[in-house]
Amino acid sequence: MDCHYEIPAFELSKKHHAQILMSALTFSGNAHLTSASYTFSSNVSKAEKDGDCLAHDVTEGKIEVSVEFLQTGANPPTITAGTGWVITSPLACSNPDADWPTWSATLTKYLAKAAESSQT
């Protein structure tokens, strides 16, 4: 039995700046994407009897992306979640009185467990 989540395919370019991967979001406004950090995770669950593991599985597979924008004009950034993504922490400004305010947000994609395949 396969206990795993499949990660969506993505391409990482050789650019020397932050990148939006896996179509996680689109943004507009007078802003530059300055940071994009991706975390892939899942939990391991075990069924035990008398301290012995009888079965195990992975649960709650997800990808989280934390993004940060630098506002460069009058219009603050706006974001739209990509297909299958959810905005779990909406855009928030950490320094609204600065000449160039910084905005951050978090998006999450909950993964579907991969189909079981028979092993021979």
Helices and strands as residue ranges (DSSP letters): E 25-28, E 31-49, E 52-71, E 78-81, E 85-93, E 102-110
